Amino acid sequence: MGPAPNHDGATADDKRVTVLTFDLEDRRYCVSAESVASVLGIADDSALADADDPWNAGAITVAGERVRVVDLPRVFGASFRTMARVAAPKLLVFDATDDTGRYYGWLIDDVGTTSDVRPAALEPPQVNTTYVKGRLEIEGRDVVWLNEQPMHG
């Protein structure tokens, strides 16, 4: 017996979700596109790069709103580099806020495109972590789907 169809005749395995892809060093990641409020260019990330804690690399003001920044190249990057950063990093700003009303933002190397994917195609993470939903293939590339809610702690 296969999965039960939804009201529109599609099965749960056919359900699609739009994700936004982005790069850190030579790896590709994604998050649910509906959780991203905006993507911004960052002209000078030196203050963020020098923060002691990459999980709380500081805060910036965007359109009058405070955004708490997680420096993902330092959190997930293989080299934990600060010297060899990309020249024009991007900031993913999420629509969720913390208990003080600040938005969450992730500093990333580059933003990709949106893609419609089937969550049923996710391969579970190889290690026990709350930060990763799983892996999937998008346009012939291995992509790690990050779970933004636990990362915002």
FENFENGI-V183097 format. One record per pair of residues at least 12 apart in sequence whose C-alpha atoms are under 8 Angstrom apart, sorted by sequence separation. I is the first residue (numbers start at 1). GAP is how many residues later the second one is. D is the distance in Angstrom with one decimal. If there is no record, write none. Layout:
# FENFENGI-V183097
I/GAP/D  I/GAP/D
This chain:
# FENFENGI-V183097
19/12/5.4  20/12/6.2  56/12/6.8  57/12/5.5  58/12/7.8  93/12/4.3  122/12/5.5  123/12/5.0  132/12/7.1  133/12/5.5  134/12/7.5  19/13/4.4  20/13/5.0  56/13/5.9  57/13/5.6  92/13/5.2  93/13/6.7  122/13/5.4  123/13/6.3  132/13/6.0  133/13/5.7  18/14/6.2  19/14/4.6  55/14/7.4  56/14/5.4  57/14/6.0  91/14/6.1  92/14/5.1  122/14/5.2  132/14/4.5  133/14/5.6  17/15/7.3  18/15/5.6  19/15/7.8  55/15/4.7  56/15/7.5  91/15/5.4  92/15/6.6  121/15/6.5  131/15/5.8  132/15/5.4  18/16/7.4  54/16/5.8  55/16/6.3  91/16/4.6  92/16/7.4  131/16/5.0  54/17/4.9  55/17/7.8  90/17/5.9  91/17/6.1  130/17/7.1  131/17/7.0  54/18/7.2  89/18/6.8  90/18/5.3  89/19/5.8  90/19/6.1  131/19/6.1  54/20/6.1  55/20/7.1  89/20/4.8  90/20/5.9  130/20/6.4  131/20/6.1  48/21/7.8  54/21/6.2  88/21/7.5  89/21/6.2  90/21/6.9  117/21/7.8  49/22/7.2  48/23/7.2  86/23/6.1  115/23/7.6  85/24/7.9  67/26/7.4  50/32/7.6  49/33/6.1  68/34/6.3  70/34/7.7  72/34/6.2  73/34/7.2  66/35/7.8  67/35/5.3  68/35/6.0  69/35/6.2  70/35/6.2  71/35/6.1  72/35/5.7  73/35/6.3  66/36/5.0  67/36/4.5  68/36/4.9  69/36/4.7  70/36/4.8  71/36/4.9  72/36/6.0  73/36/7.2  65/37/7.0  66/37/6.2  67/37/5.4  68/37/5.8  69/37/5.6  70/37/6.1  71/37/7.3  65/38/7.4  67/38/5.9  69/38/6.7  45/44/7.7  43/45/6.4  42/46/6.3  43/46/7.7  41/47/6.8  42/47/5.7  24/48/7.5  25/48/7.4  41/48/6.3  42/48/5.6  104/48/7.0  24/49/5.9  41/49/4.6  42/49/6.8  40/50/5.5  41/50/6.3  39/51/6.7  40/51/5.1  24/52/7.7  25/52/6.6  39/52/5.6  40/52/6.6  24/53/6.6  25/53/8.0  39/53/4.7  40/53/7.7  38/54/6.1  39/54/6.1  98/54/8.0  37/55/7.7  38/55/5.2  36/56/6.7  37/56/5.6  38/56/7.0  36/57/5.9  37/57/5.0  36/58/4.3  37/58/4.9  35/59/5.7  36/59/5.8  35/60/5.7  35/61/7.5  39/72/7.9  33/81/7.1  24/84/6.1  25/84/6.9  23/85/6.7  24/85/5.2  22/86/7.2  23/86/5.6  24/86/7.1  22/87/7.5  23/87/5.2  22/88/5.7  23/88/6.3  22/89/4.2  23/89/7.2  21/90/6.3  22/90/4.8  20/91/7.9  21/91/4.8  22/91/7.7  20/92/6.8  21/92/5.6  20/93/5.7  21/93/6.3  20/94/4.4  21/94/7.8  19/95/5.4  20/95/6.6  18/96/6.3  19/96/5.5  18/97/5.4  19/97/6.4  18/98/4.3  19/98/7.1  17/99/5.4  18/99/6.3  16/100/5.8  17/100/5.4  16/101/5.2  17/101/6.3  16/102/4.6  17/102/6.9  15/103/5.9  16/103/6.7  14/104/6.5  15/104/7.3  13/105/7.0  15/105/7.9  13/106/7.7  14/106/7.8  13/107/5.4  12/108/7.8  28/113/7.8  30/113/6.7  28/114/7.0  29/114/5.1  30/114/6.2  31/114/5.8  28/115/5.1  29/115/4.6  30/115/4.8  31/115/5.6  27/116/7.5  28/116/6.6  29/116/5.7  30/116/6.1  31/116/6.9  29/117/6.8  31/117/7.1  21/122/8.0
